[in-house]
């Protein structure tokens, strides 16, 4: 384990979440230095261990990093007692079960705050802990649909598309983490913990920009618009002779520089394109005009022109390009983590970067559920090796 210099060094987190929202929240806190104890079901562990593409399920290596794994069967009283023991001196608890599950297990906020008044309880669910939909099961995709995301993603003549990552879960985890950090600050003044209630659909709603207010004020119903934002032009991915390239040329001064790069400076003063509103009204026409030009160039040639004329632009990257890019390397945006099976695994580094208390990947993801049972139960609860063995034989851990 690498030295911990993170901002949350000394903060104890117990994570009961599974799949994405809860574990990603735990990953964020762990990256910032918190000691994260992940509680997994005995034997099978978190389903995330089996998620991902290809022969090797390596998503777990990212979302499980900076955590120690213990097992506990939370469906039986003995397992619930272990959970309460871990929470007795914890700072933050994370869970993303269906509302009512923790109450059924005797791990509800009232019980836990009686045990540990300083505990911050982060609860993530599809619809939140209150309201008429709170008892419904919810996944990230459902939150994306209800929160407005799916209705505006995709081509206008096709059903809604999804983003290629689980953005609803990740947003909920990020807001849950934000709430936990705010609650930590408040606890310094009050000495008391509180409940952070993060709903998947509300997390998506937060990033919907003007969608609600446009409907409320003008009755505008945003629809699917493919690769563009309606009225924001030019801003799109354009074909080159050997690939694709993203250009963000909206903004009058920027568009003037783009027109210079195109060797068509007159476009910047043409009434059809001279203003933000005018360009938005002729968005498709302008995109076609630009792509007629970009198709005469290679990606390398276009990139050089955009850099020379200070036009925001960039290549469309996959993992392959990220691992080869010198800027990623210089910023240490990708880190190498030792791994017992793969030697090392390269993955995204923690961010944002803090100058005095840097986040880091200090610990690889646990190889198997309960890898740290002896260490954690011995350290936190004072259990002997014999006691831990008895719990394992009984199927409690």
C-alpha positions as CSV (number, residue, x, y, z in Angstrom):
1,X,0.0,0.0,0.0
2,X,1.3,3.4,-1.0
3,X,1.6,6.3,1.5
4,X,-1.7,8.1,2.2
5,X,-1.5,11.8,1.7
6,X,-5.1,12.3,0.8
7,X,-7.5,15.0,2.1
8,X,-9.7,12.3,3.8
9,X,-6.9,10.5,5.5
10,X,-8.3,9.2,8.9
11,X,-11.9,9.2,7.7
12,X,-13.5,5.7,8.1
13,X,-16.0,4.6,5.5
14,X,-18.1,1.4,5.4
15,X,-19.6,0.7,2.0
16,X,-22.6,-1.6,1.7
17,X,-23.4,-0.7,-1.8
18,X,-23.4,-3.1,-4.8
19,X,-23.0,-2.6,-8.6
20,X,-22.2,1.0,-9.5
21,X,-23.7,3.9,-7.5
22,X,-22.7,2.9,-4.0
23,X,-19.3,1.4,-5.0
24,X,-18.4,4.4,-7.2
25,X,-19.1,6.7,-4.3
26,X,-16.8,4.6,-2.1
27,X,-14.2,4.7,-4.9
28,X,-14.3,8.5,-4.9
29,X,-13.9,8.8,-1.1
30,X,-11.2,6.1,-1.1
31,X,-9.3,8.0,-3.8
32,X,-9.3,11.0,-1.6
33,X,-7.7,9.1,1.3
34,X,-10.6,7.6,3.2
35,X,-10.2,4.1,4.7
36,X,-13.0,2.3,2.9
37,X,-14.2,-1.1,4.2
38,X,-16.4,-2.8,1.6
39,X,-18.9,-5.3,3.0
40,X,-19.7,-8.0,0.4
41,X,-22.0,-11.0,0.5
42,X,-20.0,-14.2,1.4
43,X,-18.5,-16.2,-1.4
44,X,-20.2,-14.5,-4.4
45,X,-19.2,-10.9,-3.5
46,X,-20.3,-7.8,-5.3
47,X,-21.8,-8.5,-8.8
48,X,-19.4,-5.8,-10.2
49,X,-16.7,-8.5,-10.0
50,X,-18.3,-10.1,-13.0
51,X,-19.1,-7.0,-15.0
52,X,-17.2,-5.7,-18.0
53,X,-16.3,-6.7,-21.6
54,X,-13.9,-9.4,-22.7
55,X,-12.4,-12.4,-21.1
56,X,-11.1,-10.6,-18.1
57,X,-13.6,-8.6,-16.0
58,X,-11.4,-5.7,-15.1
59,X,-14.0,-3.0,-14.3
60,X,-13.8,-4.2,-10.8
61,X,-10.1,-3.1,-10.7
62,X,-11.3,0.5,-11.0
63,X,-14.4,0.6,-8.8
64,X,-12.9,-1.7,-6.1
65,X,-9.6,0.2,-5.7
66,X,-8.6,1.8,-2.4
67,X,-10.8,-0.6,-0.5
68,X,-10.5,-3.5,1.9
69,X,-13.0,-6.2,1.5
70,X,-14.8,-8.1,4.3
71,X,-17.8,-10.4,4.0
72,X,-21.0,-10.4,6.1
73,X,-24.4,-12.0,5.5
74,X,-26.6,-9.1,6.2
75,X,-29.7,-11.2,5.9
76,X,-29.1,-12.9,9.3
77,X,-28.8,-11.3,12.7
78,X,-25.2,-12.3,13.2
79,X,-24.2,-10.6,10.0
80,X,-26.2,-7.5,10.9
81,X,-24.4,-7.4,14.3
82,X,-21.0,-7.4,12.4
83,X,-22.2,-4.5,10.4
84,X,-23.2,-2.5,13.5
85,X,-19.8,-3.2,15.0
86,X,-18.0,-1.8,11.9
87,X,-20.3,1.3,12.0
88,X,-19.9,2.0,15.7
89,X,-16.8,4.2,15.1
90,X,-17.2,4.9,11.3
91,X,-17.5,8.4,9.9
92,X,-19.5,7.6,6.7
93,X,-21.8,4.7,5.7
94,X,-22.7,4.1,2.0
95,X,-25.7,2.1,0.8
96,X,-27.6,1.9,-2.4
97,X,-30.2,-0.8,-1.7
98,X,-34.0,-0.5,-2.3
99,X,-35.5,1.8,0.4
100,X,-36.6,-0.2,3.4
101,X,-33.9,-2.9,3.0
102,X,-31.5,-1.4,5.6
103,X,-34.5,-0.9,7.9
104,X,-35.4,-4.6,7.5
105,X,-31.8,-5.5,8.5
106,X,-31.8,-3.3,11.6
107,X,-29.4,-0.8,10.0
108,X,-31.8,2.1,9.7
109,X,-30.6,5.7,10.5
110,X,-32.4,5.9,13.8
111,X,-30.7,2.7,15.1
112,X,-27.3,3.7,13.7
113,X,-27.4,7.2,15.0
114,X,-28.3,5.9,18.5
115,X,-25.2,3.7,18.1
116,X,-23.0,6.4,16.6
117,X,-24.4,10.0,16.5
118,X,-21.5,11.2,14.3
119,X,-22.2,8.8,11.5
120,X,-23.0,10.3,8.1
121,X,-25.3,8.0,6.2
122,X,-25.2,8.2,2.4
123,X,-28.3,6.6,0.8
124,X,-28.6,6.2,-2.9
125,X,-31.7,4.9,-4.6
126,X,-33.8,5.2,-7.8
127,X,-36.4,7.7,-6.5
128,X,-35.1,8.8,-3.0
129,X,-36.2,7.7,0.5
130,X,-39.5,9.6,0.4
131,X,-42.4,10.2,-2.0
132,X,-44.9,7.9,-3.8
133,X,-42.2,6.2,-5.9
134,X,-39.7,5.6,-3.2
135,X,-40.5,1.9,-2.8
136,X,-40.0,1.1,-6.5
137,X,-36.9,-0.7,-7.7
138,X,-34.7,1.6,-9.7
139,X,-31.5,1.3,-11.8
140,X,-29.4,4.0,-13.4
141,X,-31.0,3.7,-16.8
142,X,-34.5,4.2,-15.2
143,X,-33.2,7.4,-13.5
144,X,-31.8,8.6,-16.8
145,X,-35.2,8.2,-18.4
146,X,-37.2,9.8,-15.7
147,X,-34.6,12.6,-15.1
148,X,-34.8,13.7,-18.8
149,X,-31.5,12.3,-20.2
150,X,-32.8,9.5,-22.5
151,X,-35.5,11.7,-24.1
152,X,-32.9,14.0,-25.6
153,X,-30.2,11.5,-26.6
154,X,-30.1,9.9,-30.0
155,X,-31.4,10.7,-33.5
156,X,-34.8,12.4,-33.9
157,X,-36.3,9.6,-36.0
158,X,-35.2,6.7,-33.7
159,X,-36.0,5.6,-30.1
160,X,-33.9,7.1,-27.3
161,X,-30.3,6.1,-27.1
162,X,-28.1,5.7,-24.1
163,X,-24.7,7.0,-23.3
164,X,-22.1,4.2,-23.5
165,X,-21.5,4.4,-19.7
166,X,-23.7,4.2,-16.7
167,X,-24.0,8.0,-16.3
168,X,-27.1,7.9,-14.0
169,X,-25.3,5.8,-11.4
170,X,-22.1,7.7,-11.6
171,X,-23.9,11.1,-11.2
172,X,-25.8,9.8,-8.2
173,X,-22.5,8.5,-6.7
174,X,-20.8,11.9,-7.3
175,X,-23.7,13.8,-5.7
176,X,-23.7,11.3,-2.8
177,X,-20.0,11.9,-2.3
178,X,-20.6,15.7,-2.5
179,X,-23.2,15.4,0.2
180,X,-20.9,13.3,2.4
181,X,-18.2,16.0,2.2
182,X,-20.7,18.7,3.0
183,X,-22.0,16.7,6.0
184,X,-18.4,16.2,7.2
185,X,-17.9,20.0,7.3
186,X,-21.2,20.5,9.2
187,X,-20.2,17.8,11.7
188,X,-17.2,19.9,12.7
189,X,-19.6,22.5,14.1
190,X,-22.5,20.3,15.4
191,X,-20.7,17.0,16.3
192,X,-23.6,15.2,14.6
193,X,-24.0,13.1,11.5
194,X,-26.9,13.2,9.1
195,X,-28.5,11.4,6.2
196,X,-27.6,12.2,2.6
197,X,-30.5,11.2,0.4
198,X,-29.4,11.0,-3.3
199,X,-31.9,9.8,-5.9
200,X,-30.8,8.6,-9.3
201,X,-33.5,10.5,-11.2
202,X,-32.7,13.7,-9.3
203,X,-29.0,13.4,-10.0
204,X,-29.7,13.3,-13.7
205,X,-32.2,16.1,-13.3
206,X,-29.4,18.3,-11.9
207,X,-27.5,18.3,-15.2
208,X,-30.5,18.9,-17.5
209,X,-29.5,22.5,-17.8
210,X,-32.5,24.6,-19.2
211,X,-34.7,21.6,-20.0
212,X,-37.3,22.2,-17.3
213,X,-37.4,26.0,-17.3
214,X,-37.7,26.2,-21.1
215,X,-40.8,24.1,-20.9
216,X,-42.2,26.0,-18.0
217,X,-41.7,29.5,-19.5
218,X,-42.2,28.8,-23.3
219,X,-43.7,25.3,-23.5
220,X,-40.6,24.0,-25.4
221,X,-40.2,20.2,-25.3
222,X,-36.6,19.3,-26.0
223,X,-36.3,16.3,-28.3
224,X,-33.4,14.2,-29.6
225,X,-31.0,16.1,-31.7
226,X,-28.3,13.5,-32.6
227,X,-24.7,14.8,-32.4
228,X,-25.6,18.5,-31.9
229,X,-27.0,20.8,-29.3
230,X,-29.8,22.7,-31.0
231,X,-28.9,26.3,-31.7
232,X,-25.2,25.9,-30.7
233,X,-23.2,26.1,-33.9
234,X,-20.8,25.0,-35.1
235,X,-20.1,22.4,-32.6
236,X,-20.0,18.8,-33.9
237,X,-17.9,15.9,-35.0
238,X,-16.8,16.3,-38.6
239,X,-15.5,13.7,-41.1
240,X,-11.9,14.0,-42.4
241,X,-10.3,12.0,-45.2
242,X,-9.0,9.5,-42.7
243,X,-11.1,9.8,-39.6
244,X,-13.3,12.1,-37.4
245,X,-12.6,15.3,-35.5
246,X,-14.5,17.4,-33.0
247,X,-14.7,21.2,-33.5
248,X,-16.3,23.6,-31.1
249,X,-16.4,26.8,-33.2
250,X,-19.4,28.5,-31.6
251,X,-18.8,32.0,-30.3
252,X,-18.4,34.9,-32.7
253,X,-14.6,35.4,-32.2
254,X,-13.9,31.7,-32.4
255,X,-16.0,31.3,-35.5
256,X,-14.1,34.1,-37.1
257,X,-10.9,32.2,-36.4
258,X,-12.4,29.0,-37.8
259,X,-13.4,30.9,-41.0
260,X,-9.8,32.1,-41.3
261,X,-8.6,28.5,-40.9
262,X,-11.0,27.5,-43.7
263,X,-9.6,30.3,-45.9
264,X,-13.1,31.6,-46.0
265,X,-12.9,34.7,-43.7
266,X,-16.0,36.2,-45.3
267,X,-18.2,33.6,-43.5
268,X,-17.6,35.5,-40.2
269,X,-19.3,38.6,-41.6
270,X,-21.9,36.9,-43.7
271,X,-25.3,37.7,-42.2
272,X,-26.3,34.0,-42.4
273,X,-23.5,33.1,-40.0
274,X,-22.2,36.3,-38.3
275,X,-24.1,35.9,-35.0
276,X,-24.8,33.1,-32.5
277,X,-28.5,33.2,-33.3
278,X,-28.0,33.2,-37.1
279,X,-25.6,30.2,-36.9
280,X,-28.1,28.3,-34.7
281,X,-30.9,28.9,-37.2
282,X,-28.7,27.5,-40.1
283,X,-27.0,24.8,-38.1
284,X,-27.4,21.9,-40.5
285,X,-26.4,24.1,-43.5
286,X,-23.3,25.4,-41.6
287,X,-22.2,21.9,-40.5
288,X,-22.5,20.7,-44.1
289,X,-20.4,23.6,-45.3
290,X,-17.7,22.9,-42.7
291,X,-17.6,19.1,-43.4
292,X,-17.2,19.8,-47.1
293,X,-13.9,21.5,-46.1
294,X,-12.8,19.0,-43.4
295,X,-13.2,16.1,-45.8
296,X,-10.4,17.5,-47.9
297,X,-8.0,17.2,-44.9
298,X,-6.5,14.5,-42.8
299,X,-7.0,14.5,-39.0
300,X,-3.4,15.6,-38.5
301,X,-3.8,18.5,-40.9
302,X,-7.0,19.6,-39.4
303,X,-5.7,19.4,-35.9
304,X,-2.7,21.6,-36.8
305,X,-4.9,24.2,-38.4
306,X,-7.2,24.3,-35.3
307,X,-4.2,24.7,-33.0
308,X,-2.7,27.4,-35.2
309,X,-5.9,29.4,-35.2
310,X,-6.8,28.8,-31.5
311,X,-10.1,27.0,-32.3
312,X,-11.2,24.5,-29.6
313,X,-11.0,21.1,-31.2
314,X,-9.8,17.6,-30.6
315,X,-9.6,14.1,-31.7
316,X,-12.2,11.5,-30.8
317,X,-10.4,9.2,-28.5
318,X,-10.8,5.6,-27.4
319,X,-8.8,3.8,-24.8
320,X,-6.0,3.1,-27.3
321,X,-5.4,6.8,-28.0
322,X,-5.6,7.7,-24.3
323,X,-2.8,5.3,-23.4
324,X,-0.6,6.7,-26.1
325,X,-1.2,10.4,-25.6
326,X,1.7,12.5,-24.2
327,X,-0.7,15.0,-22.5
328,X,-2.4,12.1,-20.6
329,X,1.1,10.9,-19.6
330,X,2.3,14.4,-18.5
331,X,-0.8,15.0,-16.4
332,X,-0.6,11.4,-15.0
333,X,-4.2,11.1,-16.0
334,X,-3.6,7.3,-16.4
335,X,-2.0,5.4,-13.5
336,X,-0.5,1.9,-13.4
337,X,-1.7,-0.3,-10.5
338,X,0.1,-3.6,-9.6
339,X,-2.1,-6.6,-10.1
340,X,-1.4,-10.3,-9.2
341,X,-2.8,-11.7,-12.5
342,X,-2.1,-9.0,-15.0
343,X,1.2,-7.6,-13.7
344,X,-0.1,-4.0,-13.9
345,X,-3.4,-2.5,-14.9
346,X,-3.6,0.9,-16.4
347,X,-6.7,3.0,-15.4
348,X,-8.0,6.5,-15.0
349,X,-6.3,8.4,-12.1
350,X,-8.2,10.1,-9.3
351,X,-9.3,13.7,-9.9
352,X,-9.5,16.6,-9.3
353,X,-5.9,17.2,-8.4
354,X,-5.3,18.7,-5.0
355,X,-1.9,20.5,-4.6
356,X,-1.4,19.8,-0.9
357,X,-3.4,16.6,-0.3
358,X,-3.2,14.6,-3.5
359,X,-5.5,11.7,-4.2
360,X,-4.0,8.5,-5.3
361,X,-4.6,4.8,-6.0
362,X,-2.9,3.4,-2.9
363,X,-4.3,-0.1,-2.9
364,X,-5.4,-2.5,-5.7
365,X,-8.9,-3.8,-5.7
366,X,-9.5,-6.9,-3.4
367,X,-8.9,-10.1,-5.4
368,X,-11.6,-12.0,-3.7
369,X,-14.6,-11.3,-1.3
370,X,-13.4,-11.2,2.3
371,X,-9.7,-10.8,1.5
372,X,-9.3,-8.6,4.5
373,X,-11.6,-10.4,7.0
374,X,-8.9,-11.2,9.4
375,X,-7.2,-7.8,9.2
376,X,-10.4,-5.7,9.5
377,X,-12.4,-7.8,12.0
378,X,-9.2,-8.2,14.1
379,X,-8.4,-4.6,13.9
380,X,-11.9,-3.1,14.3
381,X,-13.7,-5.7,16.4
382,X,-10.9,-7.4,18.1
383,X,-11.8,-10.9,16.8
384,X,-9.3,-13.7,17.2
385,X,-8.4,-16.0,14.3
386,X,-10.5,-18.7,15.9
387,X,-13.5,-16.5,16.1
388,X,-13.2,-15.5,12.4
389,X,-12.8,-19.1,11.5
390,X,-16.0,-19.9,13.3
391,X,-17.9,-17.2,11.5
392,X,-16.6,-18.4,8.2
393,X,-17.7,-22.0,8.9
394,X,-21.1,-20.8,9.9
395,X,-21.5,-18.9,6.6
396,X,-21.8,-15.5,8.4
397,X,-18.7,-14.2,6.6
